Amino acid sequence: MPARTGAEYIKGLRERPRDIRIGGERITDVTTYPGFRNGMLSIAALYDMQNDPATLDEMTYVSPTTGDRVGMSFLMPQCVEDIERKGHAMSRWASYHGGMMGRTPDFLNVSFVAMAGAAGYYAQNRPEFGENIVRYYEMMREGDLCLTHTLVNPQRNRRPAQYITDTLAEDIALRVVKETDAGLIVRGSRVLATLGPISDELAVYPSRSHQTVGDASRYAVSFSIPCDAPGLKFICRESFDYGRSHFDHPLGSRFEEMDAVVFFDDVFVPWERVFLYGDADLCNQMTFRTGWIVHSFQQVMSRIVAKSAFLLGLATMMTQALGNDDQPHVQERLGELAMYLEVEKGLLRAAELNAAPDEWGVFSPASIPLTVGENMYARMFYPRIAEIIHLLGSSSLMALPAQSDFESELRPDLDRYLATDTMEAIERAKLFHLAWDASCSAFGSRQLHYERFFAGDAVRNAQILVNVYDRDPAIRMVREFLERDTSV
Ligand SMILES: Cc1cc2nc3c(=O)[nH]c(=O)nc-3n(C[C@H](O)[C@H](O)[C@H](O)COP(=O)(O)OP(=O)(O)OC[C@H]3O[C@@H](n4cnc5c(N)ncnc54)[C@H](O)[C@@H]3O)c2cc1C
C-alpha cells in the first residue's frame, strides 16, 4: 500500500476500537473524542503531505518490494545522501508543528529501520526473531503504520539492585507470565506511551537507561502488538486540548499528542511479533548494538532545530510588538536563542555529514553530535529558551483576552487599551496566546517536561555519554603536557 493519506490513518483508528481511559471515561473510538481529535488531525495533515504533489517527492520514496511510494522515514540509508533525504523529510514534518509534537510517526519509523538493519542482532537470541524484526519493519513500511512505544517500567523503587526482582517489582514491571505454542502472555505495566491512544501499534523494547539486572529473563522481552490487543489499556493524563479555539489555545488546540501509562492484563503476543525474549544481556545492549537510538536522535534533532527556530521567531515578534527589540538586554536574550539554534543545527549537520555504515552495514548518522545535542537541549537549552520566553513576555503573557472577548461589546476597549505602537490589540493577543501556550500553559509546561525526560533522565544520559565518549586523546594531551617538564 502506498504512503497513507490522513483520511486513511483516521479510518484505520476508527476500525480498531481500543481501550483508552481518560478522566474516568472509557473511550473506544478515539477519532471522535474531543481531547484527542485535534492532535489526530495534525498527524493526519502530516500523512497528507506524503500525497500532496508539492511535497510527494520529498516525503516519499519507491518501496524496494512493492514499487509503491512509501514514507521517506522508512528508507534504509545506504549513503550520506539518504541520511540527508530523511533529514529533510523529518524537518518538513517538524516545521509543520513548530517542533511541538515529539512522537510523530517518523520517530519510530526510523528506529525500526535500524532494528531491521540489525536483524543479525535479534537472530542471536533466536534465528526467527531476526526474521520477525525484518518482516515487522516491512509491514510498518508498506502499511504506513503509526507506532507508540513504552520502554520503562513504572516507578516503585529505583534502587538499582532492587530495580527488577521478583520480590519487589513482580506485580508491576512488564514480564512474561506464560509461554504457549502460539506466543507469549505478558502482564504488568509500562510508561509512557506518548501518542498511544492515536497510534496503530505499540512497540515494547528495553530502554538504554533502565537496565534489567539479575535473574530477569521473564522481564527481558521486546515485541510489538496492535493497540487494540485484548487486555491492553491506556491510562491517559488529562488532555491539554480544552476544546477552545486556535486563537485562545493555538498549540493545545492542534498538537495534543497525549501521554499514557499502559497496563498489560494478560496480553497475548504471537511469536511472530516477538523480537527478543529471555536474554537480559541482549536486551540491555540492544540500544547500543542496533543503533536505533542514533536514527531516532536524527528525528529528535530535526524537531529540536525546527522548535528552536520557531521559538526564536516567536520571541523576535514578541519584542517587536512591545517595541523593545533594540534594547541591549533584549538583544542579548534573542542572541542567546540564535546561539542555541545554531549549535543544534551545527550538531545535526555534523551528524548527517559524518554518517557511516554501522556494524550491520546500515548508514547511520554520527552518534556523538546527536547525543550531545539531545543532552544539551534537555538539560540547558530548552529550560533556558522557555525562561527567555517568560522574561520577554512578562505581563503580556497574562494580558490575554479570549477570542470571545474580542467578539463581545468589549472590543473597542480592547482595541484601545491593548494595542501597542506596532501592533493592533487582536494581533498582539494572538501572538501572546501563542507565547503563553508555548511556555506557560499546561501544554507549554508539558513541553518542558517532555524535553527533559522523553529520552531518559539527564543524569543517566550524561553517564551514558561519558562512558561511550573517547576521552583518550584528551588524557594524552594532559599526559604529554605533564611529561614536558622532566626536571622532577
Ligand atoms: C512527557 C513525557 C513523555 C514520555 N514519552 C515516553 C514514550 O513515549 N515512551 C517511553 O518509553 N517513555 C516515555 N517517557 C518516559 C521516559 O522514558 C522516562 O520518564 C525517563 O526514562 C525517566 O524514567 P523515570 O520517569 O522512570 O524516572 P526515574 O528513572 O525514576 O528517575 C527519576 C529521577 O531520579 C533520578 N534517578 C533515579 N534513579 C536513578 C539512578 N539509579 N541513577 C541515576 N539517576 C536516578 C533521575 O535522574 C531522575 O531525575 C516520557 C516521559 C515524559 C515526561
The ligand as an SDF file (V2000), in Angstrom:
LIG
                    3D

 53 58  0  0  0  0  0  0  0  0999 V2000
    6.2470   13.8860   28.6630 C   0  0  0  0  0  0  0  0  0  0  0  0
    6.9260   12.5560   28.6480 C   0  0  0  0  0  0  0  0  0  0  0  0
    6.7380   11.6920   27.5740 C   0  0  0  0  0  0  0  0  0  0  0  0
    7.3370   10.4390   27.5550 C   0  0  0  0  0  0  0  0  0  0  0  0
    7.1030    9.5960   26.4980 N   0  0  0  0  0  0  0  0  0  0  0  0
    7.6060    8.3440   26.5200 C   0  0  0  0  0  0  0  0  0  0  0  0
    7.3100    7.4170   25.4620 C   0  0  0  0  0  0  0  0  0  0  0  0
    6.6080    7.7300   24.5070 O   0  0  0  0  0  0  0  0  0  0  0  0
    7.8140    6.1800   25.5630 N   0  0  0  0  0  0  0  0  0  0  0  0
    8.5940    5.7800   26.6090 C   0  0  0  0  0  0  0  0  0  0  0  0
    9.0170    4.6410   26.6300 O   0  0  0  0  0  0  0  0  0  0  0  0
    8.8780    6.6370   27.6200 N   0  0  0  0  0  0  0  0  0  0  0  0
    8.4000    7.8900   27.5980 C   0  0  0  0  0  0  0  0  0  0  0  0
    8.6640    8.7350   28.6360 N   0  0  0  0  0  0  0  0  0  0  0  0
    9.2780    8.1650   29.8450 C   0  0  0  0  0  0  0  0  0  0  0  0
   10.7120    8.4360   29.9490 C   0  0  0  0  0  0  0  0  0  0  0  0
   11.3790    7.4660   29.1880 O   0  0  0  0  0  0  0  0  0  0  0  0
   11.0940    8.3370   31.4360 C   0  0  0  0  0  0  0  0  0  0  0  0
   10.4020    9.3620   32.1240 O   0  0  0  0  0  0  0  0  0  0  0  0
   12.5670    8.5110   31.6310 C   0  0  0  0  0  0  0  0  0  0  0  0
   13.2470    7.4230   31.0750 O   0  0  0  0  0  0  0  0  0  0  0  0
   12.9260    8.6000   33.1000 C   0  0  0  0  0  0  0  0  0  0  0  0
   12.4650    7.4530   33.7540 O   0  0  0  0  0  0  0  0  0  0  0  0
   11.5130    7.5810   35.0070 P   0  0  0  0  0  0  0  0  0  0  0  0
   10.4090    8.5380   34.6730 O   0  0  0  0  0  0  0  0  0  0  0  0
   11.1470    6.2150   35.4140 O   0  0  0  0  0  0  0  0  0  0  0  0
   12.3840    8.2930   36.1240 O   0  0  0  0  0  0  0  0  0  0  0  0
   13.4320    7.6260   37.1390 P   0  0  0  0  0  0  0  0  0  0  0  0
   14.2740    6.6700   36.4110 O   0  0  0  0  0  0  0  0  0  0  0  0
   12.6960    7.0800   38.2960 O   0  0  0  0  0  0  0  0  0  0  0  0
   14.2410    8.8820   37.5520 O   0  0  0  0  0  0  0  0  0  0  0  0
   13.6350    9.9370   38.3160 C   0  0  0  0  0  0  0  0  0  0  0  0
   14.7020   10.9060   38.8020 C   0  0  0  0  0  0  0  0  0  0  0  0
   15.5630   10.2560   39.7150 O   0  0  0  0  0  0  0  0  0  0  0  0
   16.8860   10.2050   39.2390 C   0  0  0  0  0  0  0  0  0  0  0  0
   17.3210    8.7860   39.4020 N   0  0  0  0  0  0  0  0  0  0  0  0
   16.6130    7.8190   39.9130 C   0  0  0  0  0  0  0  0  0  0  0  0
   17.2980    6.6630   39.9570 N   0  0  0  0  0  0  0  0  0  0  0  0
   18.4600    6.9010   39.4290 C   0  0  0  0  0  0  0  0  0  0  0  0
   19.6010    6.0910   39.1860 C   0  0  0  0  0  0  0  0  0  0  0  0
   19.6710    4.8250   39.5300 N   0  0  0  0  0  0  0  0  0  0  0  0
   20.6330    6.6690   38.5910 N   0  0  0  0  0  0  0  0  0  0  0  0
   20.5840    7.9610   38.2550 C   0  0  0  0  0  0  0  0  0  0  0  0
   19.5290    8.7640   38.4880 N   0  0  0  0  0  0  0  0  0  0  0  0
   18.4720    8.2500   39.0700 C   0  0  0  0  0  0  0  0  0  0  0  0
   16.8330   10.6090   37.7790 C   0  0  0  0  0  0  0  0  0  0  0  0
   17.9490   11.4050   37.4190 O   0  0  0  0  0  0  0  0  0  0  0  0
   15.5630   11.4100   37.6530 C   0  0  0  0  0  0  0  0  0  0  0  0
   15.7650   12.7950   37.8030 O   0  0  0  0  0  0  0  0  0  0  0  0
    8.1320   10.0160   28.6580 C   0  0  0  0  0  0  0  0  0  0  0  0
    8.3310   10.8800   29.7270 C   0  0  0  0  0  0  0  0  0  0  0  0
    7.7480   12.1350   29.7380 C   0  0  0  0  0  0  0  0  0  0  0  0
    7.9560   13.0230   30.9230 C   0  0  0  0  0  0  0  0  0  0  0  0
  1  2  1  0
  2  3  1  0
  2 52  2  0
  3  4  2  0
  4  5  1  0
  4 50  1  0
  5  6  2  0
  6  7  1  0
  6 13  1  0
  7  8  2  0
  7  9  1  0
  9 10  1  0
 10 11  2  0
 10 12  1  0
 12 13  2  0
 13 14  1  0
 14 15  1  0
 14 50  1  0
 15 16  1  0
 16 17  1  0
 16 18  1  0
 18 19  1  0
 18 20  1  0
 20 21  1  0
 20 22  1  0
 22 23  1  0
 23 24  1  0
 24 25  2  0
 24 26  1  0
 24 27  1  0
 27 28  1  0
 28 29  2  0
 28 30  1  0
 28 31  1  0
 31 32  1  0
 32 33  1  0
 33 34  1  0
 33 48  1  0
 34 35  1  0
 35 36  1  0
 35 46  1  0
 36 37  1  0
 36 45  1  0
 37 38  2  0
 38 39  1  0
 39 40  1  0
 39 45  2  0
 40 41  1  0
 40 42  2  0
 42 43  1  0
 43 44  2  0
 44 45  1  0
 46 47  1  0
 46 48  1  0
 48 49  1  0
 50 51  2  0
 51 52  1  0
 52 53  1  0
M  END
$$$$
